[in-house]
Amino acid sequence: MPTPSFSSDSRPQRGMNFIDDEGVLLERFTPAGDGNGPVCRYRLDFQPPWAGSLLYEIRALPEHPHLTHPYELGLMRRL
């Protein structure tokens, strides 16, 4: 019998995923610059896997191995 748990690592992985039966592409931004100032800049270079009209949504959220879930701190922002 499986041991009950309070959390699971069901985070979507980078690349193609299906969330709520919809195909989505998840990519990570990389820091651009030295990051020593008060402003952090990030960049993303990617080639969309689909052709035609696409919808884009950018969500910024923290990522750290000690977080049980990326929304745990309530810091997700839509840009």
mmCIF file of the N, C-alpha and C atoms, coordinates in Angstrom:
data_MODEL
# 
_entry.id   MODEL 
# 
loop_
_atom_site.group_PDB 
_atom_site.id 
_atom_site.type_symbol 
_atom_site.label_atom_id 
_atom_site.label_alt_id 
_atom_site.label_comp_id 
_atom_site.label_asym_id 
_atom_site.label_entity_id 
_atom_site.label_seq_id 
_atom_site.pdbx_PDB_ins_code 
_atom_site.Cartn_x 
_atom_site.Cartn_y 
_atom_site.Cartn_z 
_atom_site.occupancy 
_atom_site.B_iso_or_equiv 
_atom_site.pdbx_formal_charge 
_atom_site.auth_seq_id 
_atom_site.auth_comp_id 
_atom_site.auth_asym_id 
_atom_site.auth_atom_id 
_atom_site.pdbx_PDB_model_num 
ATOM 1   N N  . MET A 1 1  ? 0.844  -1.180 0.000   1.00 0.00 ? 1  MET A N  1 
ATOM 2   C CA . MET A 1 1  ? 0.000  0.000  0.000   1.00 0.00 ? 1  MET A CA 1 
ATOM 3   C C  . MET A 1 1  ? 0.893  1.248  0.000   1.00 0.00 ? 1  MET A C  1 
ATOM 4   N N  . PRO A 1 2  ? 0.634  2.204  -0.899  1.00 0.00 ? 2  PRO A N  1 
ATOM 5   C CA . PRO A 1 2  ? 1.482  3.396  -0.955  1.00 0.00 ? 2  PRO A CA 1 
ATOM 6   C C  . PRO A 1 2  ? 1.333  4.266  0.287   1.00 0.00 ? 2  PRO A C  1 
ATOM 7   N N  . THR A 1 3  ? 2.409  4.909  0.642   1.00 0.00 ? 3  THR A N  1 
ATOM 8   C CA . THR A 1 3  ? 2.404  5.809  1.790   1.00 0.00 ? 3  THR A CA 1 
ATOM 9   C C  . THR A 1 3  ? 1.761  7.136  1.397   1.00 0.00 ? 3  THR A C  1 
ATOM 10  N N  . PRO A 1 4  ? 0.801  7.629  2.158   1.00 0.00 ? 4  PRO A N  1 
ATOM 11  C CA . PRO A 1 4  ? 0.192  8.913  1.813   1.00 0.00 ? 4  PRO A CA 1 
ATOM 12  C C  . PRO A 1 4  ? 1.213  10.044 1.958   1.00 0.00 ? 4  PRO A C  1 
ATOM 13  N N  . SER A 1 5  ? 1.098  11.023 1.114   1.00 0.00 ? 5  SER A N  1 
ATOM 14  C CA . SER A 1 5  ? 2.001  12.167 1.193   1.00 0.00 ? 5  SER A CA 1 
ATOM 15  C C  . SER A 1 5  ? 1.196  13.449 1.082   1.00 0.00 ? 5  SER A C  1 
ATOM 16  N N  . PHE A 1 6  ? 1.796  14.525 1.532   1.00 0.00 ? 6  PHE A N  1 
ATOM 17  C CA . PHE A 1 6  ? 1.112  15.810 1.517   1.00 0.00 ? 6  PHE A CA 1 
ATOM 18  C C  . PHE A 1 6  ? 1.439  16.636 0.281   1.00 0.00 ? 6  PHE A C  1 
ATOM 19  N N  . SER A 1 7  ? 2.523  16.314 -0.379  1.00 0.00 ? 7  SER A N  1 
ATOM 20  C CA . SER A 1 7  ? 2.874  17.044 -1.595  1.00 0.00 ? 7  SER A CA 1 
ATOM 21  C C  . SER A 1 7  ? 3.501  16.075 -2.578  1.00 0.00 ? 7  SER A C  1 
ATOM 22  N N  . SER A 1 8  ? 3.426  16.446 -3.815  1.00 0.00 ? 8  SER A N  1 
ATOM 23  C CA . SER A 1 8  ? 4.062  15.650 -4.856  1.00 0.00 ? 8  SER A CA 1 
ATOM 24  C C  . SER A 1 8  ? 4.774  16.603 -5.806  1.00 0.00 ? 8  SER A C  1 
ATOM 25  N N  . ASP A 1 9  ? 5.799  16.117 -6.431  1.00 0.00 ? 9  ASP A N  1 
ATOM 26  C CA . ASP A 1 9  ? 6.546  16.943 -7.369  1.00 0.00 ? 9  ASP A CA 1 
ATOM 27  C C  . ASP A 1 9  ? 5.911  16.797 -8.746  1.00 0.00 ? 9  ASP A C  1 
ATOM 28  N N  . SER A 1 10 ? 4.761  17.431 -8.928  1.00 0.00 ? 10 SER A N  1 
ATOM 29  C CA . SER A 1 10 ? 4.024  17.326 -10.190 1.00 0.00 ? 10 SER A CA 1 
ATOM 30  C C  . SER A 1 10 ? 4.219  18.570 -11.042 1.00 0.00 ? 10 SER A C  1 
ATOM 31  N N  . ARG A 1 11 ? 5.364  19.242 -10.863 1.00 0.00 ? 11 ARG A N  1 
ATOM 32  C CA . ARG A 1 11 ? 5.644  20.442 -11.648 1.00 0.00 ? 11 ARG A CA 1 
ATOM 33  C C  . ARG A 1 11 ? 5.858  20.080 -13.109 1.00 0.00 ? 11 ARG A C  1 
ATOM 34  N N  . PRO A 1 12 ? 5.303  20.862 -14.013 1.00 0.00 ? 12 PRO A N  1 
ATOM 35  C CA . PRO A 1 12 ? 5.589  20.618 -15.422 1.00 0.00 ? 12 PRO A CA 1 
ATOM 36  C C  . PRO A 1 12 ? 7.072  20.822 -15.709 1.00 0.00 ? 12 PRO A C  1 
ATOM 37  N N  . GLN A 1 13 ? 7.608  20.018 -16.571 1.00 0.00 ? 13 GLN A N  1 
ATOM 38  C CA . GLN A 1 13 ? 9.018  20.100 -16.932 1.00 0.00 ? 13 GLN A CA 1 
ATOM 39  C C  . GLN A 1 13 ? 9.199  20.997 -18.151 1.00 0.00 ? 13 GLN A C  1 
ATOM 40  N N  . ARG A 1 14 ? 10.396 21.470 -18.353 1.00 0.00 ? 14 ARG A N  1 
ATOM 41  C CA . ARG A 1 14 ? 10.730 22.327 -19.490 1.00 0.00 ? 14 ARG A CA 1 
ATOM 42  C C  . ARG A 1 14 ? 10.471 21.589 -20.801 1.00 0.00 ? 14 ARG A C  1 
ATOM 43  N N  . GLY A 1 15 ? 9.979  22.304 -21.799 1.00 0.00 ? 15 GLY A N  1 
ATOM 44  C CA . GLY A 1 15 ? 9.682  21.713 -23.099 1.00 0.00 ? 15 GLY A CA 1 
ATOM 45  C C  . GLY A 1 15 ? 8.177  21.595 -23.310 1.00 0.00 ? 15 GLY A C  1 
ATOM 46  N N  . MET A 1 16 ? 7.784  20.669 -24.155 1.00 0.00 ? 16 MET A N  1 
ATOM 47  C CA . MET A 1 16 ? 6.367  20.460 -24.468 1.00 0.00 ? 16 MET A CA 1 
ATOM 48  C C  . MET A 1 16 ? 5.656  19.775 -23.313 1.00 0.00 ? 16 MET A C  1 
ATOM 49  N N  . ASN A 1 17 ? 4.521  20.327 -22.930 1.00 0.00 ? 17 ASN A N  1 
ATOM 50  C CA . ASN A 1 17 ? 3.685  19.767 -21.868 1.00 0.00 ? 17 ASN A CA 1 
ATOM 51  C C  . ASN A 1 17 ? 2.225  19.895 -22.275 1.00 0.00 ? 17 ASN A C  1 
ATOM 52  N N  . PHE A 1 18 ? 1.383  19.156 -21.608 1.00 0.00 ? 18 PHE A N  1 
ATOM 53  C CA . PHE A 1 18 ? -0.059 19.313 -21.766 1.00 0.00 ? 18 PHE A CA 1 
ATOM 54  C C  . PHE A 1 18 ? -0.619 19.703 -20.414 1.00 0.00 ? 18 PHE A C  1 
ATOM 55  N N  . ILE A 1 19 ? -1.189 20.899 -20.346 1.00 0.00 ? 19 ILE A N  1 
ATOM 56  C CA . ILE A 1 19 ? -1.793 21.394 -19.126 1.00 0.00 ? 19 ILE A CA 1 
ATOM 57  C C  . ILE A 1 19 ? -3.261 21.637 -19.423 1.00 0.00 ? 19 ILE A C  1 
ATOM 58  N N  . ASP A 1 20 ? -4.133 20.970 -18.681 1.00 0.00 ? 20 ASP A N  1 
ATOM 59  C CA . ASP A 1 20 ? -5.582 21.034 -18.917 1.00 0.00 ? 20 ASP A CA 1 
ATOM 60  C C  . ASP A 1 20 ? -5.916 20.708 -20.374 1.00 0.00 ? 20 ASP A C  1 
ATOM 61  N N  . ASP A 1 21 ? -5.298 19.652 -20.895 1.00 0.00 ? 21 ASP A N  1 
ATOM 62  C CA . ASP A 1 21 ? -5.514 19.161 -22.269 1.00 0.00 ? 21 ASP A CA 1 
ATOM 63  C C  . ASP A 1 21 ? -5.147 20.175 -23.341 1.00 0.00 ? 21 ASP A C  1 
ATOM 64  N N  . GLU A 1 22 ? -4.289 21.133 -23.016 1.00 0.00 ? 22 GLU A N  1 
ATOM 65  C CA . GLU A 1 22 ? -3.839 22.126 -23.987 1.00 0.00 ? 22 GLU A CA 1 
ATOM 66  C C  . GLU A 1 22 ? -2.324 22.017 -24.114 1.00 0.00 ? 22 GLU A C  1 
ATOM 67  N N  . GLY A 1 23 ? -1.827 21.942 -25.345 1.00 0.00 ? 23 GLY A N  1 
ATOM 68  C CA . GLY A 1 23 ? -0.391 21.857 -25.574 1.00 0.00 ? 23 GLY A CA 1 
ATOM 69  C C  . GLY A 1 23 ? 0.282  23.183 -25.266 1.00 0.00 ? 23 GLY A C  1 
ATOM 70  N N  . VAL A 1 24 ? 1.284  23.168 -24.404 1.00 0.00 ? 24 VAL A N  1 
ATOM 71  C CA . VAL A 1 24 ? 2.017  24.378 -24.034 1.00 0.00 ? 24 VAL A CA 1 
ATOM 72  C C  . VAL A 1 24 ? 3.512  24.095 -24.095 1.00 0.00 ? 24 VAL A C  1 
ATOM 73  N N  . LEU A 1 25 ? 4.264  25.144 -24.350 1.00 0.00 ? 25 LEU A N  1 
ATOM 74  C CA . LEU A 1 25 ? 5.715  25.061 -24.370 1.00 0.00 ? 25 LEU A CA 1 
ATOM 75  C C  . LEU A 1 25 ? 6.245  25.852 -23.186 1.00 0.00 ? 25 LEU A C  1 
ATOM 76  N N  . LEU A 1 26 ? 6.993  25.212 -22.302 1.00 0.00 ? 26 LEU A N  1 
ATOM 77  C CA . LEU A 1 26 ? 7.558  25.866 -21.129 1.00 0.00 ? 26 LEU A CA 1 
ATOM 78  C C  . LEU A 1 26 ? 9.056  26.038 -21.338 1.00 0.00 ? 26 LEU A C  1 
ATOM 79  N N  . GLU A 1 27 ? 9.521  27.271 -21.241 1.00 0.00 ? 27 GLU A N  1 
ATOM 80  C CA . GLU A 1 27 ? 10.943 27.580 -21.385 1.00 0.00 ? 27 GLU A CA 1 
ATOM 81  C C  . GLU A 1 27 ? 11.377 28.469 -20.243 1.00 0.00 ? 27 GLU A C  1 
ATOM 82  N N  . ARG A 1 28 ? 12.653 28.433 -19.922 1.00 0.00 ? 28 ARG A N  1 
ATOM 83  C CA . ARG A 1 28 ? 13.202 29.265 -18.856 1.00 0.00 ? 28 ARG A CA 1 
ATOM 84  C C  . ARG A 1 28 ? 13.967 30.436 -19.446 1.00 0.00 ? 28 ARG A C  1 
ATOM 85  N N  . PHE A 1 29 ? 13.819 31.578 -18.807 1.00 0.00 ? 29 PHE A N  1 
ATOM 86  C CA . PHE A 1 29 ? 14.617 32.742 -19.154 1.00 0.00 ? 29 PHE A CA 1 
ATOM 87  C C  . PHE A 1 29 ? 15.984 32.588 -18.485 1.00 0.00 ? 29 PHE A C  1 
ATOM 88  N N  . THR A 1 30 ? 17.025 33.134 -19.119 1.00 0.00 ? 30 THR A N  1 
ATOM 89  C CA . THR A 1 30 ? 18.358 33.116 -18.531 1.00 0.00 ? 30 THR A CA 1 
ATOM 90  C C  . THR A 1 30 ? 18.751 34.539 -18.168 1.00 0.00 ? 30 THR A C  1 
ATOM 91  N N  . PRO A 1 31 ? 19.476 34.710 -17.055 1.00 0.00 ? 31 PRO A N  1 
ATOM 92  C CA . PRO A 1 31 ? 19.898 36.063 -16.683 1.00 0.00 ? 31 PRO A CA 1 
ATOM 93  C C  . PRO A 1 31 ? 20.809 36.666 -17.741 1.00 0.00 ? 31 PRO A C  1 
ATOM 94  N N  . ALA A 1 32 ? 20.590 37.930 -18.038 1.00 0.00 ? 32 ALA A N  1 
ATOM 95  C CA . ALA A 1 32 ? 21.425 38.664 -18.999 1.00 0.00 ? 32 ALA A CA 1 
ATOM 96  C C  . ALA A 1 32 ? 22.118 39.784 -18.238 1.00 0.00 ? 32 ALA A C  1 
ATOM 97  N N  . GLY A 1 33 ? 23.417 39.826 -18.274 1.00 0.00 ? 33 GLY A N  1 
ATOM 98  C CA . GLY A 1 33 ? 24.161 40.841 -17.539 1.00 0.00 ? 33 GLY A CA 1 
ATOM 99  C C  . GLY A 1 33 ? 24.697 40.291 -16.235 1.00 0.00 ? 33 GLY A C  1 
ATOM 100 N N  . ASP A 1 34 ? 25.293 41.181 -15.440 1.00 0.00 ? 34 ASP A N  1 
ATOM 101 C CA . ASP A 1 34 ? 25.937 40.738 -14.206 1.00 0.00 ? 34 ASP A CA 1 
ATOM 102 C C  . ASP A 1 34 ? 24.973 40.638 -13.025 1.00 0.00 ? 34 ASP A C  1 
ATOM 103 N N  . GLY A 1 35 ? 23.847 41.339 -13.047 1.00 0.00 ? 35 GLY A N  1 
ATOM 104 C CA . GLY A 1 35 ? 22.854 41.238 -11.981 1.00 0.00 ? 35 GLY A CA 1 
ATOM 105 C C  . GLY A 1 35 ? 23.261 41.914 -10.686 1.00 0.00 ? 35 GLY A C  1 
ATOM 106 N N  . ASN A 1 36 ? 24.234 42.819 -10.735 1.00 0.00 ? 36 ASN A N  1 
ATOM 107 C CA . ASN A 1 36 ? 24.680 43.487 -9.511  1.00 0.00 ? 36 ASN A CA 1 
ATOM 108 C C  . ASN A 1 36 ? 23.863 44.727 -9.184  1.00 0.00 ? 36 ASN A C  1 
ATOM 109 N N  . GLY A 1 37 ? 23.100 45.236 -10.116 1.00 0.00 ? 37 GLY A N  1 
ATOM 110 C CA . GLY A 1 37 ? 22.323 46.446 -9.884  1.00 0.00 ? 37 GLY A CA 1 
ATOM 111 C C  . GLY A 1 37 ? 20.943 46.148 -9.341  1.00 0.00 ? 37 GLY A C  1 
ATOM 112 N N  . PRO A 1 38 ? 20.105 47.178 -9.213  1.00 0.00 ? 38 PRO A N  1 
ATOM 113 C CA . PRO A 1 38 ? 18.752 46.986 -8.682  1.00 0.00 ? 38 PRO A CA 1 
ATOM 114 C C  . PRO A 1 38 ? 17.776 46.373 -9.698  1.00 0.00 ? 38 PRO A C  1 
ATOM 115 N N  . VAL A 1 39 ? 18.199 46.284 -10.964 1.00 0.00 ? 39 VAL A N  1 
ATOM 116 C CA . VAL A 1 39 ? 17.335 45.739 -12.017 1.00 0.00 ? 39 VAL A CA 1 
ATOM 117 C C  . VAL A 1 39 ? 17.940 44.446 -12.534 1.00 0.00 ? 39 VAL A C  1 
ATOM 118 N N  . CYS A 1 40 ? 17.115 43.414 -12.642 1.00 0.00 ? 40 CYS A N  1 
ATOM 119 C CA . CYS A 1 40 ? 17.551 42.135 -13.213 1.00 0.00 ? 40 CYS A CA 1 
ATOM 120 C C  . CYS A 1 40 ? 16.944 41.999 -14.595 1.00 0.00 ? 40 CYS A C  1 
ATOM 121 N N  . ARG A 1 41 ? 17.760 41.682 -15.560 1.00 0.00 ? 41 ARG A N  1 
ATOM 122 C CA . ARG A 1 41 ? 17.291 41.471 -16.928 1.00 0.00 ? 41 ARG A CA 1 
ATOM 123 C C  . ARG A 1 41 ? 17.499 40.014 -17.309 1.00 0.00 ? 41 ARG A C  1 
ATOM 124 N N  . TYR A 1 42 ? 16.496 39.492 -18.028 1.00 0.00 ? 42 TYR A N  1 
ATOM 125 C CA . TYR A 1 42 ? 16.534 38.110 -18.477 1.00 0.00 ? 42 TYR A CA 1 
ATOM 126 C C  . TYR A 1 42 ? 16.288 38.070 -19.969 1.00 0.00 ? 42 TYR A C  1 
ATOM 127 N N  . ARG A 1 43 ? 16.694 36.992 -20.598 1.00 0.00 ? 43 ARG A N  1 
ATOM 128 C CA . ARG A 1 43 ? 16.467 36.831 -22.032 1.00 0.00 ? 43 ARG A CA 1 
ATOM 129 C C  . ARG A 1 43 ? 15.995 35.410 -22.329 1.00 0.00 ? 43 ARG A C  1 
ATOM 130 N N  . LEU A 1 44 ? 15.342 35.277 -23.476 1.00 0.00 ? 44 LEU A N  1 
ATOM 131 C CA . LEU A 1 44 ? 14.846 33.983 -23.918 1.00 0.00 ? 44 LEU A CA 1 
ATOM 132 C C  . LEU A 1 44 ? 15.019 33.902 -25.419 1.00 0.00 ? 44 LEU A C  1 
ATOM 133 N N  . ASP A 1 45 ? 15.740 32.912 -25.875 1.00 0.00 ? 45 ASP A N  1 
ATOM 134 C CA . ASP A 1 45 ? 15.885 32.623 -27.301 1.00 0.00 ? 45 ASP A CA 1 
ATOM 135 C C  . ASP A 1 45 ? 15.269 31.255 -27.542 1.00 0.00 ? 45 ASP A C  1 
ATOM 136 N N  . PHE A 1 46 ? 14.215 31.227 -28.339 1.00 0.00 ? 46 PHE A N  1 
ATOM 137 C CA . PHE A 1 46 ? 13.594 29.929 -28.615 1.00 0.00 ? 46 PHE A CA 1 
ATOM 138 C C  . PHE A 1 46 ? 12.939 29.951 -29.987 1.00 0.00 ? 46 PHE A C  1 
ATOM 139 N N  . GLN A 1 47 ? 12.735 28.776 -30.523 1.00 0.00 ? 47 GLN A N  1 
ATOM 140 C CA . GLN A 1 47 ? 12.055 28.575 -31.794 1.00 0.00 ? 47 GLN A CA 1 
ATOM 141 C C  . GLN A 1 47 ? 10.731 27.891 -31.485 1.00 0.00 ? 47 GLN A C  1 
ATOM 142 N N  . PRO A 1 48 ? 9.580  28.552 -31.752 1.00 0.00 ? 48 PRO A N  1 
ATOM 143 C CA . PRO A 1 48 ? 8.291  27.918 -31.455 1.00 0.00 ? 48 PRO A CA 1 
ATOM 144 C C  . PRO A 1 48 ? 8.135  26.596 -32.216 1.00 0.00 ? 48 PRO A C  1 
ATOM 145 N N  . PRO A 1 49 ? 7.607  25.570 -31.560 1.00 0.00 ? 49 PRO A N  1 
ATOM 146 C CA . PRO A 1 49 ? 7.451  24.275 -32.221 1.00 0.00 ? 49 PRO A CA 1 
ATOM 147 C C  . PRO A 1 49 ? 6.263  24.219 -33.173 1.00 0.00 ? 49 PRO A C  1 
ATOM 148 N N  . TRP A 1 50 ? 5.428  25.248 -33.173 1.00 0.00 ? 50 TRP A N  1 
ATOM 149 C CA . TRP A 1 50 ? 4.253  25.270 -34.029 1.00 0.00 ? 50 TRP A CA 1 
ATOM 150 C C  . TRP A 1 50 ? 4.340  26.422 -35.013 1.00 0.00 ? 50 TRP A C  1 
ATOM 151 N N  . ALA A 1 51 ? 3.607  26.306 -36.089 1.00 0.00 ? 51 ALA A N  1 
ATOM 152 C CA . ALA A 1 51 ? 3.503  27.393 -37.063 1.00 0.00 ? 51 ALA A CA 1 
ATOM 153 C C  . ALA A 1 51 ? 2.115  28.015 -36.938 1.00 0.00 ? 51 ALA A C  1 
ATOM 154 N N  . GLY A 1 52 ? 1.979  29.218 -37.465 1.00 0.00 ? 52 GLY A N  1 
ATOM 155 C CA . GLY A 1 52 ? 0.674  29.873 -37.455 1.00 0.00 ? 52 GLY A CA 1 
ATOM 156 C C  . GLY A 1 52 ? 0.527  30.849 -36.315 1.00 0.00 ? 52 GLY A C  1 
ATOM 157 N N  . SER A 1 53 ? -0.703 31.212 -36.024 1.00 0.00 ? 53 SER A N  1 
ATOM 158 C CA . SER A 1 53 ? -1.018 32.175 -34.972 1.00 0.00 ? 53 SER A CA 1 
ATOM 159 C C  . SER A 1 53 ? -0.835 31.531 -33.606 1.00 0.00 ? 53 SER A C  1 
ATOM 160 N N  . LEU A 1 54 ? -0.085 32.204 -32.728 1.00 0.00 ? 54 LEU A N  1 
ATOM 161 C CA . LEU A 1 54 ? 0.193  31.667 -31.399 1.00 0.00 ? 54 LEU A CA 1 
ATOM 162 C C  . LEU A 1 54 ? -0.183 32.684 -30.336 1.00 0.00 ? 54 LEU A C  1 
ATOM 163 N N  . LEU A 1 55 ? -0.552 32.195 -29.170 1.00 0.00 ? 55 LEU A N  1 
ATOM 164 C CA . LEU A 1 55 ? -0.800 33.039 -28.006 1.00 0.00 ? 55 LEU A CA 1 
ATOM 165 C C  . LEU A 1 55 ? 0.395  32.910 -27.072 1.00 0.00 ? 55 LEU A C  1 
ATOM 166 N N  . TYR A 1 56 ? 0.842  34.028 -26.543 1.00 0.00 ? 56 TYR A N  1 
ATOM 167 C CA . TYR A 1 56 ? 1.971  34.031 -25.617 1.00 0.00 ? 56 TYR A CA 1 
ATOM 168 C C  . TYR A 1 56 ? 1.520  34.529 -24.260 1.00 0.00 ? 56 TYR A C  1 
ATOM 169 N N  . GLU A 1 57 ? 1.996  33.884 -23.221 1.00 0.00 ? 57 GLU A N  1 
ATOM 170 C CA . GLU A 1 57 ? 1.766  34.332 -21.849 1.00 0.00 ? 57 GLU A CA 1 
ATOM 171 C C  . GLU A 1 57 ? 3.067  34.115 -21.096 1.00 0.00 ? 57 GLU A C  1 
ATOM 172 N N  . ILE A 1 58 ? 3.535  35.159 -20.442 1.00 0.00 ? 58 ILE A N  1 
ATOM 173 C CA . ILE A 1 58 ? 4.774  35.055 -19.671 1.00 0.00 ? 58 ILE A CA 1 
ATOM 174 C C  . ILE A 1 58 ? 4.414  35.103 -18.200 1.00 0.00 ? 58 ILE A C  1 
ATOM 175 N N  . ARG A 1 59 ? 4.865  34.086 -17.478 1.00 0.00 ? 59 ARG A N  1 
ATOM 176 C CA . ARG A 1 59 ? 4.657  34.023 -16.036 1.00 0.00 ? 59 ARG A CA 1 
ATOM 177 C C  . ARG A 1 59 ? 6.032  33.960 -15.378 1.00 0.00 ? 59 ARG A C  1 
ATOM 178 N N  . ALA A 1 60 ? 6.256  34.834 -14.444 1.00 0.00 ? 60 ALA A N  1 
ATOM 179 C CA . ALA A 1 60 ? 7.511  34.834 -13.689 1.00 0.00 ? 60 ALA A CA 1 
ATOM 180 C C  . ALA A 1 60 ? 7.238  34.247 -12.313 1.00 0.00 ? 60 ALA A C  1 
ATOM 181 N N  . LEU A 1 61 ? 8.020  33.232 -11.939 1.00 0.00 ? 61 LEU A N  1 
ATOM 182 C CA . LEU A 1 61 ? 7.865  32.633 -10.632 1.00 0.00 ? 61 LEU A CA 1 
ATOM 183 C C  . LEU A 1 61 ? 9.195  32.105 -10.140 1.00 0.00 ? 61 LEU A C  1 
ATOM 184 N N  . PRO A 1 62 ? 9.352  32.023 -8.812  1.00 0.00 ? 62 PRO A N  1 
ATOM 185 C CA . PRO A 1 62 ? 10.634 31.588 -8.259  1.00 0.00 ? 62 PRO A CA 1 
ATOM 186 C C  . PRO A 1 62 ? 10.870 30.102 -8.499  1.00 0.00 ? 62 PRO A C  1 
ATOM 187 N N  . GLU A 1 63 ? 12.146 29.761 -8.583  1.00 0.00 ? 63 GLU A N  1 
ATOM 188 C CA . GLU A 1 63 ? 12.522 28.358 -8.745  1.00 0.00 ? 63 GLU A CA 1 
ATOM 189 C C  . GLU A 1 63 ? 13.712 28.085 -7.836  1.00 0.00 ? 63 GLU A C  1 
ATOM 190 N N  . HIS A 1 64 ? 13.541 27.139 -6.936  1.00 0.00 ? 64 HIS A N  1 
ATOM 191 C CA . HIS A 1 64 ? 14.599 26.767 -6.008  1.00 0.00 ? 64 HIS A CA 1 
ATOM 192 C C  . HIS A 1 64 ? 14.343 25.333 -5.566  1.00 0.00 ? 64 HIS A C  1 
ATOM 193 N N  . PRO A 1 65 ? 15.390 24.531 -5.398  1.00 0.00 ? 65 PRO A N  1 
ATOM 194 C CA . PRO A 1 65 ? 15.175 23.124 -5.025  1.00 0.00 ? 65 PRO A CA 1 
ATOM 195 C C  . PRO A 1 65 ? 14.486 22.921 -3.675  1.00 0.00 ? 65 PRO A C  1 
ATOM 196 N N  . HIS A 1 66 ? 14.543 23.897 -2.775  1.00 0.00 ? 66 HIS A N  1 
ATOM 197 C CA . HIS A 1 66 ? 13.904 23.747 -1.468  1.00 0.00 ? 66 HIS A CA 1 
ATOM 198 C C  . HIS A 1 66 ? 12.424 24.114 -1.470  1.00 0.00 ? 66 HIS A C  1 
ATOM 199 N N  . LEU A 1 67 ? 11.932 24.682 -2.558  1.00 0.00 ? 67 LEU A N  1 
ATOM 200 C CA . LEU A 1 67 ? 10.500 24.980 -2.649  1.00 0.00 ? 67 LEU A CA 1 
ATOM 201 C C  . LEU A 1 67 ? 9.753  23.701 -3.007  1.00 0.00 ? 67 LEU A C  1 
ATOM 202 N N  . THR A 1 68 ? 8.655  23.439 -2.335  1.00 0.00 ? 68 THR A N  1 
ATOM 203 C CA . THR A 1 68 ? 7.861  22.250 -2.674  1.00 0.00 ? 68 THR A CA 1 
ATOM 204 C C  . THR A 1 68 ? 7.000  22.496 -3.898  1.00 0.00 ? 68 THR A C  1 
ATOM 205 N N  . HIS A 1 69 ? 6.696  23.762 -4.181  1.00 0.00 ? 69 HIS A N  1 
ATOM 206 C CA . HIS A 1 69 ? 5.901  24.122 -5.348  1.00 0.00 ? 69 HIS A CA 1 
ATOM 207 C C  . HIS A 1 69 ? 6.254  25.548 -5.745  1.00 0.00 ? 69 HIS A C  1 
ATOM 208 N N  . PRO A 1 70 ? 6.304  25.878 -7.048  1.00 0.00 ? 70 PRO A N  1 
ATOM 209 C CA . PRO A 1 70 ? 6.694  27.228 -7.450  1.00 0.00 ? 70 PRO A CA 1 
ATOM 210 C C  . PRO A 1 70 ? 5.726  28.316 -6.987  1.00 0.00 ? 70 PRO A C  1 
ATOM 211 N N  . TYR A 1 71 ? 4.480  27.971 -6.694  1.00 0.00 ? 71 TYR A N  1 
ATOM 212 C CA . TYR A 1 71 ? 3.507  28.975 -6.249  1.00 0.00 ? 71 TYR A CA 1 
ATOM 213 C C  . TYR A 1 71 ? 3.460  29.099 -4.718  1.00 0.00 ? 71 TYR A C  1 
ATOM 214 N N  . GLU A 1 72 ? 4.326  28.362 -4.037  1.00 0.00 ? 72 GLU A N  1 
ATOM 215 C CA . GLU A 1 72 ? 4.308  28.293 -2.574  1.00 0.00 ? 72 GLU A CA 1 
ATOM 216 C C  . GLU A 1 72 ? 4.438  29.671 -1.913  1.00 0.00 ? 72 GLU A C  1 
ATOM 217 N N  . LEU A 1 73 ? 5.265  30.551 -2.449  1.00 0.00 ? 73 LEU A N  1 
ATOM 218 C CA . LEU A 1 73 ? 5.500  31.861 -1.844  1.00 0.00 ? 73 LEU A CA 1 
ATOM 219 C C  . LEU A 1 73 ? 4.507  32.924 -2.300  1.00 0.00 ? 73 LEU A C  1 
ATOM 220 N N  . GLY A 1 74 ? 3.667  32.614 -3.272  1.00 0.00 ? 74 GLY A N  1 
ATOM 221 C CA . GLY A 1 74 ? 2.715  33.582 -3.779  1.00 0.00 ? 74 GLY A CA 1 
ATOM 222 C C  . GLY A 1 74 ? 3.359  34.700 -4.575  1.00 0.00 ? 74 GLY A C  1 
ATOM 223 N N  . LEU A 1 75 ? 4.482  34.408 -5.233  1.00 0.00 ? 75 LEU A N  1 
ATOM 224 C CA . LEU A 1 75 ? 5.236  35.441 -5.962  1.00 0.00 ? 75 LEU A CA 1 
ATOM 225 C C  . LEU A 1 75 ? 5.086  35.362 -7.478  1.00 0.00 ? 75 LEU A C  1 
ATOM 226 N N  . MET A 1 76 ? 4.185  34.527 -7.992  1.00 0.00 ? 76 MET A N  1 
ATOM 227 C CA . MET A 1 76 ? 4.008  34.426 -9.432  1.00 0.00 ? 76 MET A CA 1 
ATOM 228 C C  . MET A 1 76 ? 3.446  35.731 -9.982  1.00 0.00 ? 76 MET A C  1 
ATOM 229 N N  . ARG A 1 77 ? 4.039  36.210 -11.076 1.00 0.00 ? 77 ARG A N  1 
ATOM 230 C CA . ARG A 1 77 ? 3.577  37.423 -11.737 1.00 0.00 ? 77 ARG A CA 1 
ATOM 231 C C  . ARG A 1 77 ? 3.374  37.149 -13.217 1.00 0.00 ? 77 ARG A C  1 
ATOM 232 N N  . ARG A 1 78 ? 2.286  37.663 -13.749 1.00 0.00 ? 78 ARG A N  1 
ATOM 233 C CA . ARG A 1 78 ? 2.050  37.602 -15.199 1.00 0.00 ? 78 ARG A CA 1 
ATOM 234 C C  . ARG A 1 78 ? 2.562  38.891 -15.810 1.00 0.00 ? 78 ARG A C  1 
ATOM 235 N N  . LEU A 1 79 ? 3.355  38.765 -16.842 1.00 0.00 ? 79 LEU A N  1 
ATOM 236 C CA . LEU A 1 79 ? 3.932  39.937 -17.505 1.00 0.00 ? 79 LEU A CA 1 
ATOM 237 C C  . LEU A 1 79 ? 3.236  40.184 -18.830 1.00 0.00 ? 79 LEU A C  1 
# 
